[in-house]
Each structure stands twice: as structure tokens, then as C-alpha cells.
Amino acid sequence: MMKKQKLENYQMVGVDAAKSKEEKMKIIFDKFDVNKDSHLGITELLGWIMAVEPTLSNDLQRLPFLLQIYLGNPSFLAGSKGLSYSGFTHIYEEGHRNFDHDFNTINIQPPIHQGYAIRGILQQQQQRSLMLQSQLQQQQQQQQQQYQQHEQHRSLMLQSQLVQQQAQQCASLATNTFSNNLRNTTQQVGGGISSAGPVSNIGITAQQMGGVISSAVQVNSYGNTMQQVGGNLNSAAEVNKNVNSAEQENAVKDVKSKVKYDGSHPELAARLEKEILDTNPGVKWDDVAGLSEAKRILQETVVLPLFMPEYFQGIRRPWRGVLMFGPPGTGKTLLAKAVATECGMTFMNISCSSLCGNWYGESERLTRCLFELARAHAPTMIFIDEIDSLCSVRGSATEHETSRRLKSELLVQIDGLNNSNSTSGKMVTLLAATNFPGNLDEALRRRLEKRIYIPLPDFETRKKLIQINLKSIELAPEVDIEQVAQKTEGYSGDDITNICRDASLNGMRQKIAGKTIDEIKNILKSEMLKIPVTMEDFLEAVDKIKPTVSSADIQRHEKWYSEFGSS
Ligand SMILES: Nc1ncnc2c1ncn2[C@@H]1O[C@H](COP(=O)(O)OP(=O)(O)OP(=O)(O)O)[C@@H](O)[C@H]1O
């Protein structure tokens, strides 16, 4: 019976029963020409399918999948209750039908693997294209920024050249008034305002700059940038040289040299005199505890050549320079001051900041000037503290151009020092100190012929140090300095000084504890001074204050000493 109906059905749609399953299905769909019968009810369709292939009715879940295979099109459902064969392709192409909805209405699960996968791919493609778009935008922005920077640098370079030309014009126009009144003179020359204008584009207003001269200064402070773009730095520097003179001249007027300085940079000499010169550092040998070996070497290298210059000639010439190295707070500066005081030398205490100028070439000029000034004030001791920060290893990737030039100048000056000492009799001694001897430039290390290790204080030195620190302080009879010295092994001289200071304040702390300011004011000063420092105060202070030098530090210094030390 079933077979008979099936055959009838075949005949109805003109299907040949001998054909394959796929062919049969295709014929069924082809029958529904969109022009004639654009709408096929789902029930009708299923009826047809079941008639042709009754096994499919048990597998409705697979139906969409099969239809898709037969039709070669993944999307085939249309309408809420029906299927339009021709609409399948439209729907798919336009992509505006809700697959889930369509399938739900006929109570069939959507072909997840197909429809969603396609939707996912579409979404991915969309996201990718968005990402590419944003990357493109970023690239465009970067290119724009680079271009702007380049243009800015180019403009700075032009500024520098312009300013140079203007300054040269000024120099030829008004030689007399130039140094005192450069700003006006430049403005008279004209073009000054226009140069201030573009510079202000980089964030500095014309007022702040105060016209052309300031712009020269500002442009120069961009030295590196200009160098990067191949700017003519030297010319900017030359302009600057004039500018410095002009700006500093007024300051110089107030500073009267104590001695006659006839070098080429009186303005810088005046500045250095103000900053670093100490004609009497006021530290005696006895103020320095221990360090007898260091004292002996310094006597031989500095004190004796000063007293017996005729003996220290030829092969006996004084050592070019002396380096003191060791952990911080061990008395290097103190020792240098003591030598200068004992020998009646002028003491010049130089740190990195004293020799670092703001303008192009200023650091070298300052260095040159320092040695000229030292000769003018001779006998002089130039003490360069933390020389490693001024003269670290050259040629490193991080080395700055200014610092490289400064180092070269320093080396030249140290060489010159040696010659002038032997001929003019004006003794200038270079004493340097560092906590990082390993960072020193090799050429400088060679010139600092004596390299003295200033170690942590030993037991005897610690005892002496405590006595020096407490010489004017009332001590309780039970205070055992030896015990304090034992307890402070590994402490630097500076640490021990701090312990003594802390211990000596403890009596006062106890005395004022819990009192109001008025009550404290009423305590007699003499009463306060009489409070003796007890052993307990010391022990408390030692407990509170920890040593600042690590054993790794000591090892580092000892290693360097065994390699490069010279005593
Ligand atoms: N041998 C010492 N005799 C007397 N006081 C000392 C001694 N060593 C250190 N001090 C004390 O420590 C303080 C710091 O010493 P100084 O500045 O000379 O150390 P430094 O070695 O130059 O330190 P840095 O390396 O940090 O510059 C001194 O003012 C002094 O109070």
C-alpha cells in the first residue's frame, strides 16, 4: 500500500523512482518554479519529501542540512510558515534573515555548523578590517608626528643660525655697548623679534625669553637635538659665549678677586671663587683619627714637596695627583682639608656640579679656569670629591658629549699642572676622592699616580674617633670607650660620629620628657650641660644606628686596591 502511494507521488512530480536520493530531492524542489509557485508550505514540502523518502521524516533535524546539500545553498528557509525555493539565495545573499527565527517557526534546529560559522567568519572579517583600519590610522599619526618633529628641529636649527648672524651683526655694530646691553643692540639690528617668534612655537614665550639673547640661550639648551638633526652647534656656542659674558658681567663686578687673576675667564673665575674657594679649611692633623698610612703618604706627596721644592725636582718631582678611595664617611674629605690647613694651602673643594656648565663649552672653560685660578692662589690644593661622577669610563654608550669634552680638558689640565709645578714653583696639588674607584676613567687613573685606600676605622681609630667627638662632653665615670669601640666594628667614621651625637643628646631627651615648652625653657642651660653621657646612652645609640657600609662594599674596595692601589 505504501509502495503504491509512493509511486503515485513520484508520478505526480515526475520523479523517476530509479534515480538517486539526491536527484529525487532536486527534482522535487525544481518543480516549484518561483514564477509560478513562489510559496511552498512547509507542511506541503515535508509531505513531498516524506512521500519520496519516508525515512527522512524520522530525521527532521537533518533536513535543513540535507536540503542545503541538495540545493547547494546554505540558506533556504523563508516566510514564517513556508519555504520559498527561489528566496533561499536572496535571503542568503542579503543576509537579513534571522536563521534562528526561521528554523524555530518550523520547529527545526538551525544548522549551527553552517549558518553560525558563516556569520562568525563574517564577523571575524569585519573585526579584522576594523583592526587594519585602526593600524593604518596609527601609522598615519606616527608619520605625521615624525614629520612635525623633524620640522621643529629644522626650525630650531634655523633659529640658531639666525641668532648667530644677528649676534655677529651686533658685535660689529656696537662693540662698546655689546656686553652690557646686548639685548637692545640686537633689537636695533632688527629681526630679533622674528627670531623670538618661531622659538616660542616650542613652548617658550617671547617674554620669557626676553628677546633674541634669551632665544640664543634657549636654542643652545637644545644642543643635543640640534646635533641630531645636524645643526651647527658650534655657531650657537659662539653666540652663547658672548651671551654668557654679557649676562655674567654684572655679577662679576661685585666679586673682587682676592688675588690677581689674569686668565681669560674672569667671570667664571669669580663664580668659582665664590663657590669653591676656602682659604682656611681649619682642620688639623689631630682632628683626623688614625689613618696614619694615608697621612704619611700625603706628607710625602704634598707637604714635603711644598717645603722642599728644590729637592723634589727631576725624577723626584711631586706626584701628579693623589686619589683617595674607600667607603663613604671614612674621612677622605677631612684628610684633604687637614693637609691644606697644615700646609697653609688654598683649598678648592670641587664637586661635579661646580664644573658642569649650562652652556655649550662652559664645562671645559670652567675646568680651564679652575686650574688658572688655582695657580693664581698657589699654593693650592684642588680637591675633587666623587671624581668618578666627573670622570667615569670614557666611550661608554651613555656618555654625554659634554662630559666627554670635560674629561679631556681635565686630563690636559692635570698634565699641565705637573709641568707648571716643576718650573714656576707655584705648587698646585690635585687630590681626588671616590667611593667607586672601579668607575674611573683609565687615563685619569694613570694620572692619579698615588692611589690611597682609606678603609673603615680599626679598633684604635674608633677609640680615637670617639674621644675626638666627645672631647667637650661630660662623660659618666662608668663610660667604657673601649667597649663602645668594640661594639662599633664595621661602622664608618661618620657612623661613629652619629652614634656619639645621638648618645650625647639622650640625657637631654630624658630631662625634657613629658614637659611643656615653657617648662623646658625654665630648665637652666648649665643644668642641661652638666647631664653626663652614660654608657647606657651609648649602647642605646649603637642599637639604633646601623652601619652604612656593607661587607660587599669593603670587598669591592679591597679588590680594587690589590689591583690598582699605590701607596
Ligand atoms: N678618621 C676620621 N677622623 C675623624 N672624623 C672622621 C674620620 N672619618 C670620618 N669622620 C667623621 O665623618 C664625617 C664625614 O667624613 P668625610 O666627609 O671626610 O668622609 P668621606 O670619606 O669624604 O665621605 P664621602 O666619601 O661620603 O664624601 C667627618 O665630618 C667626621 O665627623
PDBQT file of the ligand as one rigid body, heavy atoms in Angstrom, charges set to zero:
ROOT
HETATM    1  N1  LIG A 601      89.216  59.404  60.559  1.00  0.00    +0.000 N 
HETATM    2  C1  LIG A 601      88.303  60.273  60.984  1.00  0.00    +0.000 A 
HETATM    3  N2  LIG A 601      88.620  61.117  61.971  1.00  0.00    +0.000 NA
HETATM    4  C2  LIG A 601      87.699  61.996  62.424  1.00  0.00    +0.000 A 
HETATM    5  N3  LIG A 601      86.469  62.113  61.975  1.00  0.00    +0.000 NA
HETATM    6  C3  LIG A 601      86.096  61.276  60.986  1.00  0.00    +0.000 A 
HETATM    7  C4  LIG A 601      87.001  60.336  60.440  1.00  0.00    +0.000 A 
HETATM    8  N4  LIG A 601      86.363  59.664  59.478  1.00  0.00    +0.000 NA
HETATM    9  C5  LIG A 601      85.128  60.160  59.422  1.00  0.00    +0.000 A 
HETATM   10  N5  LIG A 601      84.958  61.129  60.309  1.00  0.00    +0.000 N 
HETATM   11  C6  LIG A 601      83.701  61.859  60.544  1.00  0.00    +0.000 C 
HETATM   12  O1  LIG A 601      82.851  61.600  59.449  1.00  0.00    +0.000 OA
HETATM   13  C7  LIG A 601      82.479  62.803  58.801  1.00  0.00    +0.000 C 
HETATM   14  C8  LIG A 601      82.475  62.569  57.318  1.00  0.00    +0.000 C 
HETATM   15  O2  LIG A 601      83.801  62.403  56.856  1.00  0.00    +0.000 OA
HETATM   16  P1  LIG A 601      84.250  62.764  55.403  1.00  0.00    +0.000 P 
HETATM   17  O3  LIG A 601      83.284  63.690  54.784  1.00  0.00    +0.000 OA
HETATM   18  O4  LIG A 601      85.660  63.182  55.427  1.00  0.00    +0.000 OA
HETATM   19  O5  LIG A 601      84.100  61.351  54.721  1.00  0.00    +0.000 OA
HETATM   20  P2  LIG A 601      84.348  60.998  53.214  1.00  0.00    +0.000 P 
HETATM   21  O6  LIG A 601      85.169  59.762  53.212  1.00  0.00    +0.000 OA
HETATM   22  O7  LIG A 601      84.867  62.159  52.470  1.00  0.00    +0.000 OA
HETATM   23  O8  LIG A 601      82.874  60.658  52.801  1.00  0.00    +0.000 OA
HETATM   24  P3  LIG A 601      82.266  60.658  51.334  1.00  0.00    +0.000 P 
HETATM   25  O9  LIG A 601      83.002  59.607  50.603  1.00  0.00    +0.000 OA
HETATM   26  O10 LIG A 601      80.837  60.327  51.591  1.00  0.00    +0.000 OA
HETATM   27  O11 LIG A 601      82.490  62.039  50.811  1.00  0.00    +0.000 OA
HETATM   28  C9  LIG A 601      83.501  63.826  59.230  1.00  0.00    +0.000 C 
HETATM   29  O12 LIG A 601      82.933  65.106  59.278  1.00  0.00    +0.000 OA
HETATM   30  C10 LIG A 601      83.894  63.346  60.597  1.00  0.00    +0.000 C 
HETATM   31  O13 LIG A 601      82.965  63.836  61.528  1.00  0.00    +0.000 OA
ENDROOT
TORSDOF 0
